[in-house]
Amino acid sequence: MKLLVVEDDPKAARFLKKGLSEEGFVVDVCHDGEHGLQAALSGQYGLMVLDVMLPVLDGWRVVEEMRARACDTPVLMLTALDSVAHRIRGLSHGADDYLVKPFAFGELTARIRAVLRRRRGPAAHALAFEDLSVDAKRGYAERGDRVLDLTPKELQLLELLLLHQGEVLTRTYIAECVWEMSFDGDSNVIDVNIRRLRAKADDPFERKLIHTVRGRGYVLR
């Protein structure tokens, strides 16, 4: 999943990007509120980590403008302002959560995942099977407590398998749905991408979900 970090302090921004990347997220960084707002309005991020004290536009103005323009990207605000009034202000402007600096990095990641779980309700069109869940609309996939760092094609492939769980999908069908092309019998693009997907979504776990049906295709079960 892609996260947007909006933080004007270079050291803090590097710390957040490094730590969140190690947790399996893809992280982009903006250093002022105006650029953060424009990036958020692109709709490509699953969640924004937003500092309050920013140049050009402060965090409160950013989240207010996002909601006014119908951008529903979840927002977790970070601030050194530790008063009830400031927390209420952030939440009332449309933030999903509010974390006071200094904070433990483990708490930040736990809160990010909690916000994402709340947002992955029925309205978010999330798909799930056992401990695997995928929300392709938000570019999010998770197995157990682990966020899966998937490419867009891997995410589409996993979503397709989930939509047809229990059904054997041929390589031809997969190629048409995910790559929008006719399957070339000499191409190994499907097998390569299945192998990469397994390395991320199956290999680290005891229970294997993606299976090969020899001579037919692949199935999630």
C-alpha positions in Angstrom: 0.0 0.0 0.0 1.1 3.6 -0.8 1.3 6.0 2.1 1.9 9.8 1.9 3.9 11.4 4.6 3.7 15.2 4.9 6.4 16.4 7.2 8.6 19.5 6.9 11.4 18.3 9.1 13.9 16.4 6.9 15.2 14.2 9.7 11.7 13.2 10.8 10.6 12.7 7.2 13.5 10.3 6.6 12.8 8.4 9.8 9.2 8.0 8.9 9.9 6.9 5.4 12.6 4.4 6.4 10.5 2.9 9.2 7.3 2.6 7.3 9.1 1.2 4.2 10.5 -1.5 6.5 7.0 -2.3 7.6 6.0 -3.1 3.9 4.5 0.2 2.9 5.4 2.2 -0.2 6.1 5.8 1.0 6.1 9.1 -0.7 7.1 12.3 1.2 6.0 16.0 0.8 7.5 18.8 2.8 4.8 21.4 2.8 1.0 21.5 3.1 0.3 22.7 -0.5 2.3 19.9 -2.1 0.8 17.4 0.4 -2.7 18.5 -0.5 -2.1 18.2 -4.3 -0.6 14.7 -3.8 -3.5 13.6 -1.6 -6.0 14.8 -4.2 -4.5 12.5 -6.8 -6.3 9.6 -5.0 -3.3 7.2 -5.2 -2.6 6.9 -1.5 -4.2 4.5 1.0 -3.4 6.8 4.0 -1.8 10.1 4.8 0.5 10.7 7.8 0.1 14.5 8.2 2.1 16.8 10.5 0.1 19.8 11.8 2.8 22.5 11.8 3.6 22.8 8.1 4.7 25.7 5.8 2.3 27.2 3.2 -0.7 25.3 4.5 -0.9 23.8 8.0 -2.2 20.3 8.6 -5.6 21.4 9.7 -6.1 23.4 6.5 -4.9 20.4 4.4 -7.4 17.9 5.9 -10.2 20.5 5.7 -9.5 21.1 2.0 -9.3 17.4 1.3 -12.7 16.8 2.8 -14.2 19.8 1.1 -13.0 18.4 -2.2 -14.5 14.9 -1.5 -11.1 13.3 -0.9 -11.7 10.6 1.6 -8.1 9.3 2.0 -7.6 8.4 5.7 -5.5 10.9 7.6 -3.5 10.3 10.8 -2.3 13.6 12.1 1.0 14.1 14.0 1.6 17.0 16.3 3.5 18.3 19.4 0.3 20.1 20.4 -1.0 18.0 23.3 -4.2 19.6 24.4 -7.7 18.3 24.2 -8.8 21.3 22.1 -6.1 20.6 19.5 -7.1 16.9 19.3 -10.7 17.9 18.9 -9.8 20.4 16.2 -7.9 17.8 14.2 -10.7 15.2 14.4 -13.5 17.7 13.7 -11.7 18.8 10.5 -11.9 15.2 9.2 -8.8 13.4 10.5 -9.2 9.8 11.3 -6.7 9.7 14.2 -4.3 12.0 16.1 -0.9 11.1 17.5 1.1 13.3 19.8 4.9 13.7 19.4 7.1 12.2 20.6 5.6 8.8 20.0 6.8 5.2 19.8 7.1 4.0 16.2 5.2 0.8 17.1 2.3 2.9 18.2 2.3 4.8 14.9 2.2 1.6 12.8 -0.5 0.1 15.1 -2.6 3.2 14.6 -2.1 3.2 10.9 -3.3 -0.4 10.7 -6.2 0.3 13.0 -7.4 3.2 10.8 -7.0 1.0 7.7 -9.0 -1.8 9.3 -11.8 0.7 10.2 -11.9 2.0 6.6 -12.0 -1.5 5.2 -15.6 -2.0 6.0 -18.3 -3.2 3.5 -18.3 0.2 1.8 -14.6 -0.2 0.9 -15.3 -3.3 -1.2 -12.6 -5.3 0.6 -12.3 -9.0 -0.3 -11.2 -11.6 2.3 -10.4 -15.3 2.5 -9.2 -16.7 5.8 -6.4 -14.4 7.0 -6.0 -12.7 3.6 -7.7 -9.4 2.7 -7.5 -7.2 -0.4 -8.9 -3.8 -1.0 -7.8 -3.1 -4.6 -9.6 0.3 -4.7 -7.2 1.5 -2.0 -4.2 -0.5 -3.2 -4.1 -2.5 0.0 -3.5 -6.2 0.7 -2.8 -7.8 4.1 -2.3 -11.3 5.4 -2.5 -11.9 9.1 -0.8 -8.8 10.7 1.5 -8.3 7.7 0.9 -5.7 5.0 1.8 -7.2 1.6 4.0 -4.9 -0.6 2.5 -5.8 -4.0 3.0 -4.2 -7.4 -0.2 -3.1 -9.1 -0.3 -6.2 -11.3 0.3 -8.5 -8.4 -2.6 -6.8 -6.5 -4.9 -7.2 -9.6 -3.8 -10.9 -9.8 -4.5 -11.5 -6.1 -7.9 -9.7 -6.4 -8.8 -11.9 -9.4 -8.0 -15.1 -7.5 -10.0 -13.9 -4.5 -13.0 -13.0 -6.6 -12.9 -16.6 -8.0 -11.8 -18.4 -4.8 -12.2 -22.1 -5.3 -12.3 -21.8 -9.1 -9.4 -22.9 -11.3 -8.4 -19.9 -13.5 -6.6 -20.7 -16.8 -3.6 -18.7 -17.9 -5.7 -17.4 -20.8 -8.4 -16.0 -18.5 -5.8 -14.5 -16.2 -4.0 -12.8 -19.1 -7.2 -11.4 -20.5 -8.4 -10.0 -17.1 -5.1 -8.7 -15.6 -3.0 -7.9 -18.7 -5.9 -7.3 -21.1 -4.2 -9.4 -23.8 -4.5 -12.7 -25.5 -2.3 -15.4 -23.8 0.8 -16.4 -25.8 1.5 -20.1 -24.9 5.2 -19.4 -25.2 5.1 -16.6 -22.6 5.9 -17.2 -19.0 4.6 -13.9 -17.7 1.7 -15.5 -15.8 3.9 -18.1 -14.1 6.5 -15.5 -13.2 3.9 -13.2 -11.6 2.3 -16.1 -9.8 5.7 -17.0 -8.4 6.4 -13.5 -7.2 2.9 -13.2 -5.7 3.5 -16.5 -3.8 6.8 -15.2 -2.5 5.0 -12.3 -0.8 1.5 -13.7 0.0 2.2 -17.5 0.6 5.9 -18.3 1.3 6.1 -16.5 4.6 3.1 -18.3 6.0 2.5 -22.0 7.0 -0.9 -22.2 5.2 -0.5 -22.0 1.4 -3.5 -20.5 -0.4 -2.4 -20.3 -4.1 -2.2 -23.6 -5.8 -1.2 -24.9 -9.2 -3.6 -27.3 -11.0 -1.3 -29.0 -13.5 -2.4 -28.5 -17.1 -5.2 -26.2 -16.1 -4.1 -23.1 -14.2 -4.2 -21.6 -10.7 -6.7 -21.5 -7.8 -6.9 -19.9 -4.4 -8.4 -22.2 -1.8 
